Amino acid sequence: MRTAIIFASAIVAMGALSSPAFAGFGSSAVAIKAAVQSGSVDAIVAELEKAEELPSSGAIDVVLPLVDHDSWRVRDAAGWWLTRRGVRTQVIANMTARLAGSDPIAARNAGDVLAAMRDFSTVPALATFLQKPLDEDSGVAAARALGAIGHPTALTALNGALGSTLAGVRAQAAASLRDLRAPKGATVAASYAPLLPLVGDGDANVRRQAVMTIGFIGGAGKTPATGAVITALSSVATGDPAASVRKAAAWALGELKDGSARAALMQAQANDSDALVRSIASAALANLR
């Protein structure tokens, strides 16, 4: 279930207790329709989550149009809800067909819905779309979907998207690489090489996501960092204009555990204008070998 269920642990001696509305139960097609008509994103998402165990009859026709709702949260919730319904196959076919079309909004919405549905059979369609997205939003949605699905076959597509001309796509591709999973006993063969050029990207969020993914790869302990990686991150940790990026770089150096980063982290610890950067650098220093 997508929301926590809280069970009452105390018995009240006086008065009747009302039944709690547990997640996954308590909604209806009528309630979902009323939430949609209210225009409240929170209300729609809440009703869909309460409707997890709702029989499909009567509700599917209410939920299907929500895949094109203005709110990403509603599209995500609709995709999740439709995953367990008899129309799953049709919805997936419709969404993948949109990726081959020319409407960027429809493609963006398809990416969001497929991210929620997490069906690895859609990876090829998403990967193909990501090679040439219709616009930044649709490209971001496709890259995010590949990360949400997490199948290791998305590695090539995400690495390719690191070179996109669209900053949002580059940033999301770097972030989604951290979400790829492999079968037990195996690893996703992520590499520092395609990420290194982004450490000097003109967009701060791209730099931050690239640095975080480098730290994530190093923290997994499977890929030793090269001197070029340590040099690049050391430069970012002490000189990037964005504090958010310097924080990420200090953290990543701690994850890589390479003693050659000590000087840069000591400089950040002593001199950075941002208290959080100084604190993270201090913690990273304790991780070095």
C-alpha positions in Angstrom: 0.0 0.0 0.0 1.2 3.5 -0.7 0.3 5.1 2.6 0.9 3.9 6.1 -1.8 2.1 8.0 -2.1 3.2 11.7 -3.7 0.7 14.0 -5.2 1.8 17.2 -3.5 0.1 20.2 -5.7 1.3 23.0 -9.3 0.3 23.7 -11.6 3.1 24.7 -13.9 2.0 27.6 -16.6 4.5 27.1 -18.5 5.3 23.9 -18.5 3.7 20.5 -15.5 3.9 18.2 -15.8 4.9 14.6 -14.1 2.6 12.1 -10.8 4.0 10.9 -10.4 4.6 7.1 -7.5 2.3 6.4 -5.4 2.9 3.3 -6.6 0.7 0.4 -10.1 0.6 1.7 -13.1 2.8 2.0 -13.4 4.5 -1.4 -15.8 4.0 -4.3 -16.3 5.1 -7.9 -18.7 7.8 -6.6 -16.1 9.1 -4.1 -13.3 9.2 -6.7 -15.6 11.1 -9.1 -16.5 13.6 -6.4 -12.8 14.1 -5.7 -12.2 14.7 -9.4 -15.0 17.2 -9.6 -13.7 19.0 -6.5 -10.5 19.8 -8.4 -8.3 19.1 -5.4 -5.2 17.1 -6.2 -4.9 16.0 -2.6 -8.4 14.7 -2.6 -8.0 12.8 -5.8 -4.7 11.2 -4.8 -6.2 10.3 -1.4 -9.3 8.6 -2.9 -7.2 6.6 -5.4 -5.0 5.4 -2.5 -8.0 4.4 -0.5 -9.4 2.6 -3.6 -6.5 0.2 -3.8 -8.7 -2.8 -3.0 -11.8 -1.4 -4.8 -13.3 -3.7 -7.4 -12.8 -2.2 -10.8 -16.4 -2.1 -11.9 -17.5 1.5 -12.4 -14.2 3.1 -11.3 -12.1 2.5 -14.4 -14.0 4.9 -16.5 -13.5 7.6 -13.8 -9.8 6.9 -13.4 -8.7 6.5 -17.0 -9.0 10.2 -17.9 -6.7 11.1 -15.0 -3.7 9.9 -16.9 -3.9 13.3 -18.6 -4.5 15.3 -15.5 -2.6 18.6 -15.1 -0.9 17.4 -11.9 2.0 14.9 -12.0 0.8 13.6 -8.7 -2.5 12.6 -10.1 -1.0 11.0 -13.2 1.3 9.0 -11.0 -1.6 7.9 -8.7 -3.7 7.0 -11.7 -1.0 4.9 -13.3 -0.4 3.1 -10.0 -4.1 2.4 -9.6 -4.5 1.2 -13.1 -1.6 -1.2 -12.8 -3.7 -3.7 -10.9 -6.7 -3.6 -13.2 -7.8 -5.6 -16.1 -7.1 -2.7 -18.4 -3.4 -2.8 -17.6 -2.3 -4.2 -21.0 -4.4 -1.6 -22.9 -3.1 1.3 -20.8 0.5 0.2 -21.4 -0.1 -0.1 -25.1 -1.7 3.3 -25.3 1.1 4.9 -23.3 3.8 3.4 -25.4 2.0 4.4 -28.6 2.0 8.0 -27.4 5.8 7.8 -27.2 5.9 7.2 -30.9 3.6 10.2 -31.6 4.2 13.9 -32.0 2.4 15.4 -29.0 4.9 16.3 -26.3 2.3 16.6 -23.5 0.8 13.2 -24.3 4.4 11.8 -24.3 5.1 13.5 -21.0 2.0 12.1 -19.5 2.8 8.6 -20.8 6.2 8.7 -19.2 4.7 9.6 -15.9 2.1 6.8 -16.1 4.6 4.2 -17.2 6.9 5.3 -14.3 4.0 4.5 -11.9 3.2 1.2 -13.6 6.9 0.0 -13.5 6.6 -2.6 -16.2 10.0 -3.5 -17.5 8.6 -4.4 -20.9 8.2 -0.6 -21.6 11.9 0.1 -21.2 12.7 -0.2 -25.0 9.9 2.3 -25.9 11.1 4.7 -23.2 14.7 4.3 -24.2 14.0 5.0 -27.9 12.0 8.1 -27.0 14.8 9.3 -24.8 17.2 9.4 -27.7 15.1 12.2 -29.2 12.5 13.6 -26.8 9.9 16.0 -28.1 10.7 18.6 -25.5 12.4 18.9 -22.1 9.4 17.9 -20.0 8.7 14.7 -22.0 12.4 13.8 -21.9 12.5 14.3 -18.2 9.5 12.1 -17.8 11.0 9.3 -19.9 14.3 9.4 -18.0 12.4 9.4 -14.7 10.3 6.4 -15.8 13.4 4.4 -16.7 14.8 5.1 -13.2 11.4 4.2 -11.5 11.3 0.9 -13.4 14.9 0.3 -12.5 15.7 -2.4 -15.0 19.4 -2.6 -15.8 18.8 -2.6 -19.5 18.1 1.1 -19.2 21.8 1.9 -18.5 22.7 2.5 -22.1 19.8 4.9 -22.7 20.4 6.9 -19.6 24.1 7.1 -20.3 23.3 8.5 -23.7 20.9 11.0 -22.2 23.7 12.5 -20.2 24.7 14.1 -23.4 21.3 15.7 -24.1 21.1 19.3 -25.1 18.3 19.7 -22.5 19.6 20.4 -19.0 16.6 18.8 -17.3 17.1 15.6 -19.2 20.8 15.5 -18.3 20.0 16.0 -14.7 17.2 13.4 -14.6 19.3 10.9 -16.5 22.1 11.3 -13.9 19.6 10.9 -11.1 17.9 7.9 -12.6 21.2 6.0 -12.9 21.1 5.7 -9.1 17.8 3.8 -9.3 18.9 1.0 -11.6 18.8 -2.4 -10.0 20.4 -5.8 -10.9 19.5 -9.3 -10.0 20.8 -10.6 -6.7 24.5 -11.2 -6.8 25.0 -9.0 -9.9 25.7 -5.3 -10.3 24.7 -2.5 -12.8 27.9 -1.7 -14.7 27.6 2.1 -14.1 30.7 4.1 -15.0 32.2 7.4 -13.9 33.3 8.3 -17.5 30.0 9.6 -18.9 29.3 11.5 -15.7 32.6 13.4 -15.5 31.8 15.9 -18.2 28.7 17.0 -16.3 30.7 17.9 -13.2 31.5 21.1 -15.0 28.1 21.6 -16.6 26.6 25.1 -16.8 23.5 24.0 -14.9 23.8 23.6 -11.2 21.3 20.9 -10.9 23.0 18.8 -13.6 26.3 19.2 -11.7 24.7 18.2 -8.4 23.0 15.1 -9.8 26.2 14.0 -11.6 28.3 14.4 -8.5 25.8 12.6 -6.4 25.7 9.7 -8.8 29.5 9.5 -8.8 29.4 9.3 -5.1 26.7 6.6 -5.3 28.7 4.5 -7.7 31.8 4.8 -5.4 29.8 4.2 -2.3 28.7 0.8 -3.7 32.3 -0.2 -3.4 32.5 -2.0 -6.8 34.2 0.7 -8.9 37.4 2.3 -7.5 37.6 6.0 -8.2 40.3 7.2 -10.6 42.6 10.2 -10.0 40.6 12.2 -12.5 37.4 11.6 -10.5 39.0 12.7 -7.2 40.5 15.8 -8.9 37.2 16.8 -10.4 35.2 16.4 -7.3 37.9 18.1 -5.2 37.7 21.1 -7.4 33.9 21.2 -7.2 33.9 20.8 -3.4 36.2 23.8 -2.9 35.2 26.0 -5.8 31.7 25.5 -7.2 29.5 28.6 -7.0 26.5 26.7 -5.8 26.5 25.5 -2.2 24.2 22.6 -3.0 26.8 21.3 -5.5 29.7 21.8 -3.0 27.7 19.8 -0.4 27.2 17.0 -2.9 30.8 16.9 -3.9 32.0 16.8 -0.2 29.6 13.9 0.5 30.7 12.1 -2.7 34.4 12.4 -1.7 33.6 10.8 1.6 31.8 8.0 -0.2 34.8 7.4 -2.5 37.0 7.1 0.6 40.2 8.1 -1.3 42.8 9.7 0.9 43.9 12.0 -1.9 40.8 14.1 -1.3 41.9 15.0 2.2 43.3 18.4 1.4 40.2 19.5 -0.5 37.9 18.4 2.3 40.0 20.1 4.9 39.9 23.3 2.9 36.1 23.0 2.6 35.8 22.2 6.3 37.8 25.2 7.3 36.8 27.9 4.8 33.5 27.2 3.1 30.9 30.0 3.7 28.1 27.5 4.1 27.8 25.7 7.4 26.3 22.6 5.9 29.2 22.3 3.5 31.6 22.6 6.4 29.7 19.9 8.3 29.5 17.5 5.4 33.2 17.9 4.7 34.0 17.2 8.3 31.9 14.0 8.2 33.5 13.0 4.8 37.0 13.4 6.3 36.2 10.7 8.8 35.4 8.3 6.0 38.8 8.6 4.2 41.3 5.8 4.3 
